[in-house]
């Protein structure tokens, strides 16, 4: 029993260290953070928490996902868990899913994205097709 508690404590300590390191990296204007971990390990939770922290200090954050479903899920969870964070779902001309949340703005044109404090979520394919200034 002690071994299991010790292992759980080790896992929690490592998770706290990763959370702190990712938060510091992004807050210090780190341009890219990649977190590799198995499914269900809390990567999206870590992402949302870090993004909310960085948004809170006035930064603009870009999030890239592989699929539209993943991008929409991040927007939904961000709206639910951090409703004060302004999120732009940057997409092609497709219709906006009705359930993204009230703090999510649907954007299909590069020129309509803000240059200041915000979070922009798009697929890697969408990011590859545009040039976002500064």
N, C-alpha and C positions, 0 to 999 in steps of 0.2 A: 504494500500500500504506500509506503514512504517513497518508493521508487517512482510510482505513478505520479504522486503529488510533486515530486522533484522534477519530473519530466514536464508536467503541465506548467510548473513555475518557470522552467527554462524556456518553454515555448512562448509563454506570455512575456517574459523578459525580452526575448528575441523580437517578438512582434512589436513591442514598445520601442525597441531600438530602431527597427526598420521604419516605423511610423515617424519617429523623430528625425531620422536621417533623410527620409524622402521630403518631409516638410521643410527642413532646413535647406536642402538642395534647391527645391523649387522657390522658396522664399528668397534665396540668395541669387535669383535669376538664372538658375540652372535651366538650360534650354530643353533638356530631354531627360526624362526619368523612365526607365524600364524596370518593371518589377516582374520577375519570373517566379511563378508558384503554381501549384496544381489547382485544378478546378475546386471551387468551394473553400478556398483558403482565406478569402477576404480581400482580394485585390480590388474589387469594385468599392467595397467599404472604405479601404485605404485611399483610393482615388477620390471619392466624394469628400472625405474628411480633409484631405490635403487641399483639394480645390477650394473648399469653403474657407479654409484658413488663408490661402493665398488671395482669394477674392477679397477677403476681409482687410487685407493690407493694400488694396487698390491695384492689383495686378490683372492683366488680361491673360487668360489661360485657353489654350487650344487642346482639345482632346480628339484623338483619332481612334476609330474603331474599325473592325473588319467588315461589319455588316450594318445595314440600316436598323435592324432589330436591336443590335447592341447599342447603337447610338440613341435610339428611342428609349431603351431601358435606362440608360444613364440619365437622360433628361427627366424621365418619370421619377426616378429615385432621388435625383437632385432636387426636384420640385417638392417632393414629399418630405425629404429629410432636412433640406436647407432652403426653405421657401424664399428667403431674402436674397439668395444668389440669383443674379440676372443671367439666364442661360439662353443662348441662341442655338437653335438646331439648324445648322447650315446644310441644306439639301438641294437636290435638283428640283425640277418642276413638279415633283409628285405632291399630292395633297397631304396636308398635315394630319397626322393621327389626332383624333379628337381628345385623347386622354393623356397628353403629355404633361399637363399641369399648368396652372395660371401664371407661373413665373418663367415659362418657356416661350420664347418668341421664334416663330418659323421664319427663316430667311433663305431666299433662293438666289440673291444677288450679292456679289462681293461688296459692292458699294454701299449696301445697307447694313453691313457689319460695323459695329462701333470700334473706334480705335482706342478707347479707354477701358476702364474696369468692366470686365464681363467674362463669361465662359462661352466658348464656341465649341460645339460638338458636331463632328462630321465624320464620314467614312474616310479611310485612307485614299480611296479612289477619288473622292471629292477634293480632298486637300491636294492631291497630285495635279489637279486641273486648274488650280487658281494661284494667283500671286497676291498675298495679303500684305499690304504695306505695314511697316514698322510695328 
